[in-house]
């Protein structure tokens, strides 16, 4: 075998090794950091009016694309326990509209030693589970795509203090 052929084969071998190592490393990184999480409903449509995604506590940016190529829609979007983000958004047949908002997802666990004391009526509520929950409703909800990623660190979080009127209510209208 010529020296140039051997050099070529060795070079190809090492390039393949580098590609395999890079692929394995990227796969491991994706397992450690699964963001962004994407759901694309444009081909097969939604099979549920609720999307629950297990994520750690924090603030998440949610991008939603509403619309459908074949039919008009009227969509309302809520997160966690009925926090209203979009109400009765109309999309015509073939029209798509994009929206972006932030959701603060939390569990009762504050740190290793402390947790929020829940009342009996609060057990099983969506705002205390281990998932970021999105609810799609309306006359004919049309959700084409959802992307979830951690929000930027500089997104402000506003904490409201007050009596029972300043909480996530399960029923509406409330007040």
C-alpha positions as CSV (number, residue, x, y, z in Angstrom):
1,X,0.0,0.0,0.0
2,X,1.2,3.5,-0.8
3,X,2.1,5.8,2.0
4,X,-0.5,8.4,0.8
5,X,-3.3,5.7,1.0
6,X,-2.3,4.7,4.5
7,X,-2.2,8.4,5.6
8,X,-5.6,8.9,4.0
9,X,-7.1,5.9,5.8
10,X,-5.7,6.9,9.1
11,X,-7.0,10.4,8.7
12,X,-10.5,9.1,7.8
13,X,-10.4,6.8,10.8
14,X,-9.6,9.6,13.2
15,X,-12.2,11.9,11.7
16,X,-14.8,9.1,12.2
17,X,-13.7,8.7,15.8
18,X,-14.0,12.5,16.4
19,X,-17.5,12.5,14.9
20,X,-18.7,9.6,17.0
21,X,-17.2,11.2,20.2
22,X,-18.9,14.5,19.3
23,X,-22.2,12.8,18.7
24,X,-22.1,10.9,22.1
25,X,-21.1,14.2,23.9
26,X,-24.0,16.1,22.3
27,X,-26.4,13.3,23.2
28,X,-25.2,13.4,26.8
29,X,-25.5,17.2,26.9
30,X,-29.1,17.0,25.6
31,X,-29.9,14.5,28.4
32,X,-28.5,16.9,31.0
33,X,-30.1,20.0,29.4
34,X,-33.3,19.0,27.5
35,X,-34.2,22.6,26.5
36,X,-35.8,23.8,24.5
37,X,-38.7,21.4,24.8
38,X,-40.7,21.4,21.6
39,X,-44.2,20.0,20.7
40,X,-45.2,20.3,17.0
41,X,-48.9,19.6,16.4
42,X,-49.1,20.8,12.8
43,X,-49.0,17.3,11.2
44,X,-51.1,15.1,13.5
45,X,-53.0,17.7,15.6
46,X,-53.5,17.8,19.4
47,X,-54.9,14.8,21.1
48,X,-55.5,16.6,24.4
49,X,-56.5,20.0,25.7
50,X,-53.8,19.8,28.3
51,X,-50.0,19.7,28.1
52,X,-48.0,18.7,31.3
53,X,-44.2,18.9,31.0
54,X,-42.1,17.8,33.9
55,X,-39.5,20.6,34.7
56,X,-37.8,21.9,37.8
57,X,-39.1,25.0,39.6
58,X,-38.3,28.3,37.9
59,X,-39.5,30.8,35.3
60,X,-40.1,29.5,31.8
61,X,-40.6,31.2,28.5
62,X,-43.4,29.6,26.6
63,X,-43.8,30.2,22.8
64,X,-47.1,29.2,21.3
65,X,-48.1,29.2,17.6
66,X,-51.8,29.2,17.2
67,X,-53.6,28.2,13.9
68,X,-54.4,25.5,11.4
69,X,-54.1,25.2,7.7
70,X,-57.6,23.6,7.3
71,X,-59.9,25.3,9.9
72,X,-60.4,28.5,11.9
73,X,-60.0,28.5,15.6
74,X,-60.8,30.3,18.8
75,X,-58.2,29.5,21.5
76,X,-57.8,30.4,25.2
77,X,-54.5,29.5,26.9
78,X,-54.0,29.1,30.7
79,X,-51.0,27.8,32.7
80,X,-50.7,26.1,36.0
81,X,-54.0,26.6,38.0
82,X,-56.0,28.6,35.5
83,X,-53.6,31.6,35.1
84,X,-55.0,33.3,32.0
85,X,-52.4,34.2,29.3
86,X,-54.5,34.3,26.0
87,X,-58.2,34.7,25.8
88,X,-60.4,33.9,22.8
89,X,-57.6,34.4,20.2
90,X,-59.2,34.0,16.8
91,X,-57.2,32.5,13.9
92,X,-58.7,32.2,10.4
93,X,-58.3,29.1,8.2
94,X,-54.7,29.0,7.1
95,X,-53.6,31.8,9.5
96,X,-51.0,31.3,12.2
97,X,-50.2,33.7,15.1
98,X,-47.3,33.5,17.5
99,X,-47.3,34.4,21.2
100,X,-44.7,34.4,23.9
101,X,-45.1,34.7,27.7
102,X,-43.4,33.6,30.9
103,X,-44.8,31.1,33.5
104,X,-43.5,30.8,37.1
105,X,-43.6,27.1,37.9
106,X,-43.3,26.1,41.5
107,X,-43.7,23.2,44.0
108,X,-44.2,23.3,47.7
109,X,-40.5,22.4,48.3
110,X,-38.6,25.7,49.2
111,X,-35.2,24.0,50.0
112,X,-34.0,20.8,51.6
113,X,-35.5,21.7,55.0
114,X,-38.5,23.9,54.2
115,X,-41.7,23.5,52.3
116,X,-45.0,25.4,51.9
117,X,-47.7,23.9,54.1
118,X,-50.6,23.1,51.8
119,X,-54.2,22.9,52.9
120,X,-56.2,19.8,52.1
121,X,-58.0,21.5,49.3
122,X,-54.6,22.4,47.6
123,X,-53.4,18.9,47.2
124,X,-53.5,17.7,43.6
125,X,-53.7,21.3,42.3
126,X,-51.8,22.0,39.1
127,X,-49.8,24.9,40.6
128,X,-48.1,22.6,43.1
129,X,-47.2,19.6,41.0
130,X,-43.9,18.7,39.3
131,X,-45.0,19.9,35.8
132,X,-45.4,23.0,33.9
133,X,-49.1,22.7,32.9
134,X,-50.7,24.4,29.9
135,X,-54.5,24.2,29.2
136,X,-56.0,24.9,25.8
137,X,-59.7,25.7,25.6
138,X,-62.1,27.7,23.5
139,X,-64.8,27.2,20.8
140,X,-62.3,25.3,18.6
141,X,-58.7,25.5,20.0
142,X,-56.0,25.4,17.4
143,X,-52.5,24.9,18.8
144,X,-49.8,24.3,16.1
145,X,-46.6,24.4,18.2
146,X,-45.4,24.9,21.7
147,X,-41.8,25.6,22.7
148,X,-40.7,25.7,26.4
149,X,-37.3,27.0,27.6
150,X,-36.0,28.6,30.8
151,X,-36.6,32.3,30.8
152,X,-33.6,34.7,30.8
153,X,-32.2,35.5,34.2
154,X,-33.2,39.1,34.0
155,X,-37.0,38.4,33.7
156,X,-38.6,40.0,36.7
157,X,-40.8,37.9,39.0
158,X,-43.6,39.8,40.8
159,X,-44.9,38.3,44.1
160,X,-48.3,39.4,45.1
161,X,-49.4,39.5,48.8
162,X,-52.9,39.6,49.9
163,X,-55.9,37.7,51.1
164,X,-57.8,34.9,49.3
165,X,-58.5,37.1,46.3
166,X,-54.8,37.1,45.4
167,X,-54.4,33.4,44.6
168,X,-54.7,31.0,41.7
169,X,-58.4,30.3,41.6
170,X,-59.7,27.0,40.2
171,X,-63.1,28.5,39.3
172,X,-64.1,31.4,37.2
173,X,-65.4,34.0,37.3
174,X,-64.1,34.7,40.8
175,X,-64.6,37.8,42.8
